[in-house]
């Protein structure tokens, strides 16, 4: 029996190796200093995977989680937490004011030198997910966005209705994302141009620098497209500032690696929510404690948290991530953690 298992394993490895390929955008350069062993994102039968942290959660794991009693059930039922909205929203509405502004979940407006970026825009509910936080302003009140940064295809980050509205209000919008994301972004942003990259690649840009980097996550929108599109994070260098937008990610060694490639990060925008139960969620999302460790690994000047307080994606109450990060900030006396108000300017002057 053991010999049969070894033989089957041998044939599985042999077949998988023959179906494996490494892909990248041949029109974009790799980052100087990337791992010497890296020659593109590995795929098996056209599906991406992280070589160190392949997604290993099965359908039975999902069912195990769903059948478990949630220890936070009563707290979630009584949770009335609302993300606070900044009192002064003039900077957000002004196209002449530099800033980083949180609109909720993973949606940020980043405006430097009159150039405006928007990340993972979701302006209402995410498909069937109720929205707990309000937008600080109407989308129509935002200045013109020039560029879209799309980290991955999950529906709480890549929302069809929000993208169509964004395109309507910003007809010249261009997008940057991961490999194969152009196939859906061009559907939602009809007429928009854009670029897609593999990990450790640099986009072709003029007035700023933009790089696509690894995260420990996955991709899926339908029943049969798991990991058909690449997920990742961004480094944006513009106007003397270096901003890391972390997308969705579990904690891993890639944060230290990114710090070696970019030792001058000013702001690290990192997810802190959707982490319970950790045995199930830690491969995809980081707890506040692990997100803080990621921030320290990145050696950034300031940490801006995201991915909490907007949608109920896991077992913990929506108030937990912020309260836990506030405790970390107080216990470590770390003023580099910025707890944001929606719509407020998060740039430290």
C-alpha positions in Angstrom: 0.0 0.0 0.0 2.8 2.4 0.9 4.5 1.6 -2.4 1.3 2.4 -4.3 0.9 5.7 -2.5 4.5 6.7 -3.3 4.0 5.7 -6.9 0.8 7.8 -7.2 2.6 10.7 -5.5 5.5 10.4 -8.0 3.1 10.5 -11.0 1.2 13.4 -9.4 4.4 15.4 -9.1 5.5 14.4 -12.6 2.2 15.4 -14.1 2.0 18.7 -12.1 5.5 19.6 -13.2 4.6 19.1 -16.8 1.6 21.4 -16.4 3.4 24.1 -14.5 4.6 27.3 -16.1 5.9 30.6 -14.9 4.2 33.7 -16.3 4.8 37.5 -16.2 4.1 40.5 -18.4 6.9 40.5 -21.0 6.4 44.2 -21.7 7.3 45.2 -18.1 10.7 44.9 -16.4 11.3 43.0 -13.2 12.4 45.0 -10.1 16.1 45.3 -9.6 17.0 43.2 -6.6 14.1 40.8 -6.8 14.9 37.2 -5.6 17.3 35.7 -8.0 15.3 32.6 -8.3 12.2 34.4 -9.4 11.4 34.3 -13.1 7.6 34.7 -13.0 4.5 33.7 -11.2 4.1 29.9 -11.1 0.8 28.4 -12.4 -0.6 24.9 -12.7 -3.1 24.6 -15.6 -3.4 28.3 -15.7 -4.1 28.8 -12.0 -1.8 30.9 -9.9 -0.4 29.8 -6.5 2.0 31.2 -4.0 5.1 28.9 -4.1 5.6 29.2 -0.3 2.0 29.4 0.8 -0.3 27.6 -1.6 -4.0 27.9 -0.6 -4.6 24.7 1.4 -8.2 25.3 2.6 -10.6 22.7 1.4 -14.4 22.7 1.2 -14.4 20.5 4.3 -12.5 23.3 6.1 -15.1 25.8 5.1 -17.9 23.5 6.3 -16.0 22.9 9.6 -15.8 26.7 10.1 -19.5 27.2 9.3 -20.6 24.4 11.6 -18.6 25.7 14.6 -20.4 27.8 17.2 -19.1 31.4 16.9 -17.9 32.5 20.4 -18.6 36.1 19.5 -22.2 35.5 18.4 -23.8 37.5 21.2 -21.2 40.3 21.0 -21.8 40.6 17.2 -25.5 40.7 17.8 -25.2 43.7 20.2 -22.4 45.4 18.3 -23.4 49.0 17.3 -19.9 50.1 16.2 -19.7 52.7 13.5 -16.5 54.0 11.9 -16.2 57.7 12.8 -16.4 60.3 10.0 -13.9 63.2 10.0 -15.5 66.5 10.8 -13.6 68.4 8.1 -13.9 66.8 4.7 -12.7 69.8 2.7 -9.3 68.3 2.0 -10.9 65.2 0.6 -13.1 67.3 -1.7 -10.2 69.6 -2.9 -8.2 68.5 -5.9 -5.3 70.7 -4.8 -4.7 69.1 -1.4 -2.3 66.2 -1.1 -3.5 63.4 1.2 -4.4 59.8 1.9 -8.1 59.5 2.6 -10.0 56.3 3.7 -13.5 55.8 2.3 -13.9 52.4 4.1 -12.7 48.8 3.8 -9.9 48.8 1.2 -10.9 52.0 -0.6 -8.5 54.9 -0.4 -8.1 58.1 -2.3 -4.4 58.9 -2.6 -3.7 62.4 -4.0 -0.1 63.7 -4.4 1.0 66.6 -6.7 -2.5 66.8 -8.2 -2.5 63.1 -9.3 -5.3 61.1 -7.8 -5.3 57.3 -7.3 -8.2 55.2 -5.9 -7.7 51.7 -4.5 -10.2 48.8 -4.6 -13.3 51.0 -4.9 -16.5 49.7 -3.2 -19.0 52.5 -2.7 -22.0 50.5 -1.5 -22.6 47.0 -0.3 -20.4 44.2 -1.7 -22.7 42.0 -3.7 -24.9 40.6 -0.8 -22.8 41.9 2.1 -24.4 44.6 4.2 -22.3 47.8 4.6 -21.8 48.9 8.2 -20.0 52.2 7.5 -21.2 55.1 5.5 -19.2 56.8 2.8 -17.9 60.1 4.2 -18.9 61.9 0.9 -20.9 61.1 -2.2 -18.8 59.6 -4.9 -19.8 62.6 -7.1 -18.1 64.9 -4.7 -14.7 63.4 -5.2 -12.2 65.1 -7.5 -11.2 63.4 -10.7 -9.4 60.1 -10.2 -6.7 59.5 -12.7 -5.6 56.0 -11.8 -7.1 52.8 -10.3 -5.1 50.4 -8.2 -6.9 47.0 -8.1 -5.3 44.5 -5.7 -7.4 41.4 -6.6 -10.8 40.2 -7.9 -12.7 39.4 -4.7 -16.1 41.1 -4.7 -15.4 43.2 -1.5 -12.5 44.8 -3.5 -13.5 44.5 -7.1 -17.2 45.7 -7.4 -18.8 45.9 -10.8 -21.3 48.7 -9.9 -18.7 50.8 -8.2 -16.3 50.5 -11.1 -18.9 51.4 -13.6 -19.8 54.5 -11.6 -16.2 55.4 -11.2 -15.7 55.1 -15.0 -18.7 57.3 -15.6 -17.4 60.0 -13.4 -13.8 59.6 -14.5 -13.8 58.9 -18.3 -10.0 59.0 -18.6 -9.4 56.6 -15.7 -6.5 54.1 -16.2 -6.0 50.9 -14.2 -3.1 48.9 -12.8 -3.6 45.4 -11.5 -2.3 41.8 -11.6 -2.0 39.3 -14.4 -5.4 38.4 -16.1 -7.3 41.2 -14.2 -7.5 43.2 -17.4 -10.1 40.7 -18.7 -12.7 41.8 -16.2 -11.6 45.4 -15.6 -12.0 46.2 -19.3 -15.6 44.8 -19.1 -16.4 47.1 -16.1 -14.3 50.1 -17.3 -15.3 50.1 -20.9 -12.8 52.1 -22.9 -10.2 52.3 -20.2 -6.6 51.5 -20.8 -4.4 49.8 -18.2 -1.5 47.5 -17.4 -1.3 44.2 -15.5 1.8 42.8 -13.9 3.3 39.8 -12.3 4.9 39.9 -8.8 8.2 41.9 -8.7 7.4 43.8 -11.9 7.4 47.6 -12.5 4.7 49.3 -14.4 5.4 51.7 -17.3 4.6 55.2 -15.8 5.9 58.8 -16.2 5.2 61.0 -13.2 5.4 58.3 -10.6 6.8 54.8 -9.9 4.5 51.8 -9.4 5.4 48.2 -8.5 3.4 45.0 -8.1 4.4 42.7 -5.2 3.4 39.5 -3.5 0.7 38.8 -0.9 -0.4 35.7 0.8 -4.0 35.4 -0.6 -6.0 34.0 -3.4 -8.5 34.9 -6.1 -12.1 33.9 -7.1 -15.3 35.5 -8.4 -17.3 32.5 -9.7 -17.6 28.8 -9.3 -14.8 27.8 -11.7 -12.3 30.6 -11.7 -10.3 30.0 -8.5 -6.9 31.7 -8.9 -7.3 32.4 -12.6 -6.4 36.0 -11.8 -3.4 37.2 -9.9 -3.6 39.0 -6.5 -1.0 41.3 -5.0 0.1 44.6 -3.4 1.5 47.9 -4.6 4.4 50.2 -3.9 3.7 53.7 -5.1 6.5 56.3 -5.2 5.4 59.8 -5.9 6.3 63.3 -4.8 9.0 62.2 -2.5 6.7 59.7 -0.7 6.7 55.9 -0.8 3.3 54.3 0.0 2.6 50.6 0.4 -0.9 49.4 -0.3 -1.0 45.9 1.1 -4.3 44.5 -0.5 -5.4 41.4 1.3 -2.8 39.1 2.9 -2.0 36.7 5.7 1.2 37.4 7.5 4.3 36.0 5.8 8.0 36.6 5.0 7.1 38.8 2.0 7.0 41.9 4.3 10.7 41.7 5.2 11.5 41.0 1.6 9.6 44.1 0.5 11.4 46.2 3.1 14.7 45.1 1.6 13.6 46.1 -1.9 12.1 49.4 -0.6 13.8 50.5 2.6 12.1 54.0 2.6 8.4 53.3 3.0 6.6 56.2 4.5 3.0 54.8 4.9 2.1 51.1 5.1 -1.7 50.5 4.5 -2.4 47.1 6.0 -5.6 45.0 6.6 -6.4 44.2 10.2 -9.9 42.6 9.9 -11.6 39.4 9.0 -9.2 37.3 11.1 -11.4 35.0 13.2 -11.2 32.0 13.5 -7.4 32.4 13.0 -6.9 28.7 12.2 -9.0 29.3 9.1 -8.4 33.0 8.2 -4.7 33.4 8.9 -3.7 32.2 5.4 -5.7 35.1 3.9 -6.0 37.9 6.4 -3.9 39.1 9.3 -5.0 39.8 12.8 -4.2 43.3 14.2 -1.3 41.8 16.1 0.1 40.2 13.0 -0.6 43.2 10.8 1.4 45.3 13.4 4.2 42.8 13.0 4.0 43.2 9.2 4.3 46.9 9.7 7.4 46.5 11.8 8.8 44.1 9.2 8.2 46.7 6.5 10.2 49.2 8.6 7.7 51.9 7.5 7.3 55.3 9.2 3.5 55.0 9.7 0.9 52.3 9.7 -2.6 52.9 8.3 -5.1 50.1 9.0 -7.9 49.1 6.7 -10.2 46.1 5.9 -12.4 46.4 9.0 -15.6 48.1 10.3 -17.2 48.0 6.8 -18.3 44.5 6.0 -18.9 41.4 8.2 -16.6 38.8 6.7 -15.7 36.6 9.6 -16.4 35.7 13.2 -15.2 38.7 15.1 -17.5 41.7 15.7 -16.8 44.6 13.3 -15.5 46.7 16.3 -12.8 44.3 17.3 -10.0 45.0 14.9 -9.9 48.8 15.7 -10.2 48.2 19.5 -7.4 45.6 19.3 -5.1 47.9 17.3 -5.9 50.8 19.7 -4.7 48.5 22.6 -1.5 47.7 20.7 -0.9 51.4 20.1 -1.4 52.3 23.8 0.5 49.3 25.2 3.5 49.9 23.0 3.2 53.7 23.1 3.6 53.7 19.4 2.5 57.0 17.8 3.3 55.7 14.3 -0.1 53.9 14.2 -2.7 56.1 12.6 -6.3 55.2 13.6 -8.2 56.8 10.7 -11.5 58.6 10.6 -13.4 58.2 7.3 -12.6 61.0 4.9 -9.9 62.5 7.1 -6.4 63.4 5.7 -4.0 60.7 7.0 -0.8 62.4 5.8 1.4 63.4 8.7 2.7 66.9 8.4 
